[in-house]
Amino acid sequence: MSTLDAENLFTGPIGEEYGMLRLICPNAAKLASRLGQYVGGWRTPGPQPEHLKVLEIGCGTGVSALPLLSCRDDLQLLALDSSAKMLDQAKLNLARWVDSGRVAFVEADALECLKAQEAASFDVVASNYATHNFLDDYRQKVVEEIFRVLKPGGLFLNGDRFAIDDPAEHLKLTQSEVRHWFKTFAALNRYDLLEDWVVHLFSDESPEHIMYFSPGLERLRGAGFDPVRVEYREGVDTLVAAFKPAR
Ligand SMILES: C[S@@+](CC[C@H](N)C(=O)[O-])C[C@H]1O[C@@H](n2cnc3c(N)ncnc32)[C@H](O)[C@@H]1O
C-alpha cells in the first residue's frame, strides 16, 4: 500500500462499495441534502454573479455533488477528489450534469488543488464527510487555503463528523456506532467491508486526525471566518457555515 493509499482508504474496497455508507452512516447522505438546501437558499452579498462558482472538496461518488447541482441552475461545480475510483463513480452518477457542462472533475490532492486556484475565485467551497479524514496539520493548511480562494462574502459549508469535545462521551458514541456496524454487516455477511470500515475508523479517530467540535470551530475563526455558524448537529454529524467577511 502506498502512503497515499494508507492515508486515503477510499482508493480501496471502501471506494468500490461506497453505497454501503448509506447503511452504516445514514446521516452522511442526510447532511449531503442539507448542503444542497443551504446553498439553494443562500445568496452572495451584493450583486448576484451570473454563475455561482462552487468548489467541492472530496466529492466522492457524487452523493453531495448531486444536491448541490440540483439546488439551483446557476451553480457551476468544480468537484475534486484524490481517488480515481470515487471519481469514476461520480462521473457516471452525475452524467446528466457532465453533459450540460455544469460540473467539472479534478483528480487531485485537496491542498494541491486549492493552492493552484486563484485568490478570491469561488463563491462557495463545500465539503461533505471529507475533512475529518485529513491529518490535523494538513486540515489547518486546507482551511487557510479555503479562506484564500473564497471571494469576500463567500461561504465555506462543511458537513462532517465533528467529535464530541468530551472524549469519554465521544468514545461511548463511537462504540455504539461500531456495534451498529457489526449488526449491519453481519446481516449482509460482509465481514470484508466491516474489517475495512473498522480500519478506516481507527485512522479517523487517531490523535493525528480526530476533529473535535470546539477546536474545529475555533480553527475556522482563527483563519479569519466570521461568523461561523453551526446550522445542524446530531451526535457527531454537523453542518457548519463559515463566512469570509465581505470586506
Ligand atoms: C467519506 S467520502 C465523502 C464523499 C462525498 N462528499 C459524500 O458525501 O459522499 C470522503 C472523500 O474525500 C476524498 N479525500 C480524502 N482525502 C482527500 C484529499 N486529501 N484530497 C482530496 N480528496 C480526498 C476521498 O477520496 C473520498 O472520496
The ligand as a Gaussian input file, in Angstrom:
#p B3LYP/6-31G(d) Opt

LIG

0 1
 C      -16.378000       9.913000       3.053000
 S      -16.043000      10.394000       1.395000
 C      -17.294000      11.617000       1.136000
 C      -17.700000      11.709000      -0.300000
 C      -18.876000      12.635000      -0.601000
 N      -18.592000      14.008000      -0.280000
 C      -20.135000      12.187000       0.117000
 O      -20.775000      12.985000       0.782000
 O      -20.487000      11.018000      -0.027000
 C      -14.563000      11.358000       1.524000
 C      -13.924000      11.639000       0.167000
 O      -12.811000      12.527000       0.359000
 C      -11.767000      12.100000      -0.502000
 N      -10.489000      12.561000       0.067000
 C       -9.925000      12.179000       1.250000
 N       -8.758000      12.806000       1.422000
 C       -8.582000      13.615000       0.347000
 C       -7.563000      14.547000      -0.035000
 N       -6.510000      14.769000       0.740000
 N       -7.713000      15.209000      -1.197000
 C       -8.790000      15.007000      -1.987000
 N       -9.790000      14.140000      -1.677000
 C       -9.685000      13.462000      -0.525000
 C      -11.888000      10.589000      -0.540000
 O      -11.273000      10.025000      -1.681000
 C      -13.390000      10.386000      -0.524000
 O      -13.916000      10.293000      -1.821000

